[in-house]
Amino acid sequence: MRFLIVDDHLMVAEVIAALLSEFCALELVGVCASVRSAQELLLHQSADLLILDLMLPGESWEEAAQAFIDVKPSGSIVLLSANTAEFDLPVRWQASVVAVINKTSGWNELLDQITAWLMRQPRLQRPQPLLSAQLSVLNDREVRLLEALGRGCLNREIASELGLTVATVETYRKTIANKLGVSGKQLVRLAVLQRLFPS
């Protein structure tokens, strides 16, 4: 599945692109800072999902949404805004927009919504989390640490939650990665998958 991001805050867009590529195994078509650049890209590329910022300076998000739907009538749209409380989704977009996400709510909501959307796609194979047998090699504290990683907790937050030092958390992470036979980066991905798709 392929996705396109339209957001004038390129740093935010790049973070979203990395998250969805890494944790949801989606293929990035491109990142556009304006409706015009999105329209030009869509002349040559297609995507299944559009991640679209509602506030594009001097432009209407609906123009980008329409350009996307013109190319992919069955496509889905996720809208991002810093202030979703004051936004009413027009009726004409209710069939295409699968989520309206507040940018200030953190990345978990975005990952949850995209994962839910992925699960509704009939031809897509579900990502594989850790199996119960794999988890059985971990002790209780290691499982709790893995769960905290899956929630997006930082080392210092995990240390506080589990009553450990940051150095001990780092050691635990290396131990868990070794037991599961994965790299440190893969461990975070597995932890997120495990939270989204418990075995």
Kinemage of the C-alpha trace (Angstrom):
@kinemage 1
@onewidth
@group {chain A} dominant
@subgroup {mainchain}
@vectorlist {calphas} color= white
{ca met a 1} P 0.000 0.000 0.000
{ca arg a 2} L 1.280 3.435 -0.955
{ca phe a 3} L 0.800 6.780 0.785
{ca leu a 4} L 1.293 10.469 0.080
{ca ile a 5} L 1.748 13.247 2.645
{ca val a 6} L 0.725 16.865 2.063
{ca asp a 7} L 1.883 19.099 4.918
{ca asp a 8} L 3.719 22.429 4.836
{ca his a 9} L 5.594 21.444 8.029
{ca leu a 10} L 8.175 19.236 6.353
{ca met a 11} L 9.774 18.046 9.592
{ca val a 12} L 6.399 16.753 10.828
{ca ala a 13} L 5.758 15.161 7.433
{ca glu a 14} L 9.126 13.390 7.482
{ca val a 15} L 8.460 11.984 10.967
{ca ile a 16} L 5.057 10.690 9.827
{ca ala a 17} L 6.639 9.202 6.696
{ca ala a 18} L 9.248 7.376 8.783
{ca leu a 19} L 6.644 6.079 11.263
{ca leu a 20} L 4.285 4.726 8.625
{ca ser a 21} L 7.087 3.232 6.546
{ca glu a 22} L 8.696 1.535 9.551
{ca phe a 23} L 5.736 0.425 11.661
{ca cys a 24} L 2.992 -0.040 9.073
{ca ala a 25} L 5.137 -1.191 6.121
{ca leu a 26} L 3.593 1.394 3.810
{ca glu a 27} L 5.450 2.676 0.743
{ca leu a 28} L 5.959 6.447 0.602
{ca val a 29} L 5.069 8.029 -2.748
{ca gly a 30} L 6.177 11.504 -1.718
{ca val a 31} L 6.001 14.427 0.684
{ca cys a 32} L 4.502 17.657 -0.671
{ca ala a 33} L 4.434 21.047 1.016
{ca ser a 34} L 1.651 22.464 -1.150
{ca val a 35} L -1.477 21.505 -3.036
{ca arg a 36} L 0.158 22.408 -6.344
{ca ser a 37} L 3.124 20.092 -5.799
{ca ala a 38} L 0.722 17.314 -4.743
{ca gln a 39} L -1.333 17.827 -7.905
{ca glu a 40} L 1.808 17.614 -10.035
{ca leu a 41} L 2.990 14.460 -8.284
{ca leu a 42} L -0.409 12.825 -8.664
{ca leu a 43} L -0.174 13.240 -12.447
{ca his a 44} L 2.596 10.615 -12.429
{ca gln a 45} L 2.075 8.633 -9.210
{ca ser a 46} L -0.862 7.060 -7.417
{ca ala a 47} L -1.370 6.314 -3.741
{ca asp a 48} L -3.907 4.408 -1.656
{ca leu a 49} L -3.788 6.774 1.307
{ca leu a 50} L -3.427 10.541 1.605
{ca ile a 51} L -2.187 12.098 4.849
{ca leu a 52} L -3.313 15.718 4.593
{ca asp a 53} L -2.817 18.777 6.804
{ca leu a 54} L -6.007 20.839 7.098
{ca met a 55} L -4.089 24.124 7.387
{ca leu a 56} L -2.134 24.792 4.210
{ca pro a 57} L -1.190 28.496 3.975
{ca gly a 58} L -3.134 30.185 1.186
{ca glu a 59} L -4.572 26.893 -0.047
{ca ser a 60} L -7.585 24.675 0.555
{ca trp a 61} L -7.095 21.112 1.790
{ca glu a 62} L -10.125 20.163 -0.307
{ca glu a 63} L -8.184 20.910 -3.518
{ca ala a 64} L -5.515 18.366 -2.516
{ca ala a 65} L -8.189 15.871 -1.443
{ca gln a 66} L -10.012 16.272 -4.766
{ca ala a 67} L -6.814 15.838 -6.796
{ca phe a 68} L -6.131 12.627 -4.883
{ca ile a 69} L -9.673 11.242 -5.278
{ca asp a 70} L -9.649 12.118 -9.004
{ca val a 71} L -6.667 9.783 -9.412
{ca lys a 72} L -7.782 7.150 -6.869
{ca pro a 73} L -11.591 7.215 -6.375
{ca ser a 74} L -11.368 4.369 -3.844
{ca gly a 75} L -8.534 6.073 -1.933
{ca ser a 76} L -8.657 6.969 1.747
{ca ile a 77} L -7.737 10.222 3.460
{ca val a 78} L -6.457 10.981 6.969
{ca leu a 79} L -6.727 14.638 7.956
{ca leu a 80} L -4.338 16.245 10.441
{ca ser a 81} L -4.999 19.411 12.400
{ca ala a 82} L -3.713 21.222 15.475
{ca asn a 83} L -7.320 22.035 16.356
{ca thr a 84} L -9.762 19.263 15.476
{ca ala a 85} L -12.361 20.452 18.008
{ca glu a 86} L -13.460 23.293 15.709
{ca phe a 87} L -13.475 21.221 12.514
{ca asp a 88} L -16.654 19.819 10.988
{ca leu a 89} L -16.021 17.367 8.176
{ca pro a 90} L -18.102 18.293 5.127
{ca val a 91} L -20.616 15.611 4.166
{ca arg a 92} L -19.101 15.173 0.698
{ca trp a 93} L -15.843 13.925 2.254
{ca gln a 94} L -17.269 11.529 4.825
{ca ala a 95} L -16.922 8.483 2.560
{ca ser a 96} L -13.232 9.163 1.843
{ca val a 97} L -11.921 10.522 5.145
{ca val a 98} L -11.168 7.657 7.530
{ca ala a 99} L -9.826 9.764 10.424
{ca val a 100} L -9.321 13.331 11.593
{ca ile a 101} L -6.360 13.375 13.959
{ca asn a 102} L -5.179 16.114 16.278
{ca lys a 103} L -1.467 16.705 15.717
{ca thr a 104} L -0.968 17.411 19.413
{ca ser a 105} L -2.325 14.033 20.550
{ca gly a 106} L 0.877 12.105 19.879
{ca trp a 107} L 1.827 9.470 17.336
{ca asn a 108} L -0.064 6.568 18.951
{ca glu a 109} L -3.418 7.796 17.671
{ca leu a 110} L -2.050 8.119 14.139
{ca leu a 111} L -0.547 4.619 14.234
{ca asp a 112} L -3.751 3.175 15.703
{ca gln a 113} L -5.930 4.791 13.022
{ca ile a 114} L -3.647 3.761 10.158
{ca thr a 115} L -3.439 0.221 11.527
{ca ala a 116} L -7.238 0.043 11.783
{ca trp a 117} L -7.472 1.260 8.179
{ca leu a 118} L -4.934 -1.350 7.057
{ca met a 119} L -6.911 -4.124 8.740
{ca arg a 120} L -9.958 -3.152 6.667
{ca gln a 121} L -8.049 -3.548 3.387
{ca pro a 122} L -9.107 -6.965 2.017
{ca arg a 123} L -5.977 -7.833 0.063
{ca leu a 124} L -3.457 -6.787 2.690
{ca gln a 125} L -1.672 -9.326 4.836
{ca arg a 126} L -1.729 -8.538 8.518
{ca pro a 127} L 1.684 -7.616 10.011
{ca gln a 128} L 3.080 -10.352 12.235
{ca pro a 129} L 3.710 -9.547 15.910
{ca leu a 130} L 5.711 -11.731 18.255
{ca leu a 131} L 4.330 -15.189 18.861
{ca ser a 132} L 3.567 -16.414 22.376
{ca ala a 133} L 6.430 -18.902 22.068
{ca gln a 134} L 8.851 -16.056 21.306
{ca leu a 135} L 7.587 -14.062 24.286
{ca ser a 136} L 8.091 -17.055 26.580
{ca val a 137} L 11.873 -16.538 26.476
{ca leu a 138} L 11.386 -13.206 28.277
{ca asn a 139} L 10.930 -12.810 32.030
{ca asp a 140} L 8.107 -10.704 33.496
{ca arg a 141} L 10.158 -7.518 33.764
{ca glu a 142} L 11.381 -7.877 30.173
{ca val a 143} L 7.790 -8.322 28.962
{ca arg a 144} L 6.748 -5.179 30.877
{ca leu a 145} L 9.638 -3.276 29.327
{ca leu a 146} L 8.631 -4.486 25.864
{ca glu a 147} L 5.057 -3.325 26.504
{ca ala a 148} L 6.333 0.125 27.527
{ca leu a 149} L 8.447 0.318 24.360
{ca gly a 150} L 5.355 -0.513 22.329
{ca arg a 151} L 3.526 2.431 23.910
{ca gly a 152} L 6.306 4.731 22.720
{ca cys a 153} L 7.864 5.297 26.149
{ca leu a 154} L 11.402 6.672 26.305
{ca asn a 155} L 14.126 4.981 28.372
{ca arg a 156} L 13.755 7.473 31.228
{ca glu a 157} L 9.966 6.930 31.298
{ca ile a 158} L 10.429 3.154 31.339
{ca ala a 159} L 13.013 3.490 34.124
{ca ser a 160} L 10.555 5.511 36.220
{ca glu a 161} L 7.667 3.113 35.523
{ca leu a 162} L 9.653 -0.025 36.389
{ca gly a 163} L 11.762 1.432 39.206
{ca leu a 164} L 15.040 1.011 37.305
{ca thr a 165} L 17.913 3.242 36.278
{ca val a 166} L 18.187 4.393 32.665
{ca ala a 167} L 21.403 2.369 32.311
{ca thr a 168} L 19.570 -0.766 33.474
{ca val a 169} L 16.782 -0.137 30.944
{ca glu a 170} L 19.391 0.122 28.180
{ca thr a 171} L 20.917 -3.173 29.324
{ca tyr a 172} L 17.488 -4.832 29.395
{ca arg a 173} L 16.770 -3.607 25.856
{ca lys a 174} L 19.991 -5.187 24.574
{ca thr a 175} L 19.215 -8.414 26.426
{ca ile a 176} L 15.673 -8.578 25.017
{ca ala a 177} L 16.921 -7.868 21.483
{ca asn a 178} L 19.508 -10.642 21.837
{ca lys a 179} L 16.940 -13.125 23.170
{ca leu a 180} L 14.600 -12.360 20.265
{ca gly a 181} L 17.387 -12.267 17.682
{ca val a 182} L 16.642 -8.756 16.432
{ca ser a 183} L 18.451 -5.410 16.224
{ca gly a 184} L 17.634 -2.514 18.534
{ca lys a 185} L 15.641 -0.791 15.791
{ca gln a 186} L 13.721 -3.979 14.985
{ca leu a 187} L 12.932 -4.390 18.692
{ca val a 188} L 11.002 -1.107 18.742
{ca arg a 189} L 9.047 -2.124 15.625
{ca leu a 190} L 8.208 -5.512 17.157
{ca ala a 191} L 7.130 -3.840 20.397
{ca val a 192} L 4.732 -1.557 18.518
{ca leu a 193} L 3.345 -4.442 16.471
{ca gln a 194} L 2.876 -6.450 19.654
{ca arg a 195} L 0.824 -3.607 21.158
{ca leu a 196} L -1.280 -3.185 18.015
{ca phe a 197} L -1.735 -6.918 17.334
{ca pro a 198} L -1.420 -8.846 20.610
{ca ser a 199} L -0.737 -12.531 20.049
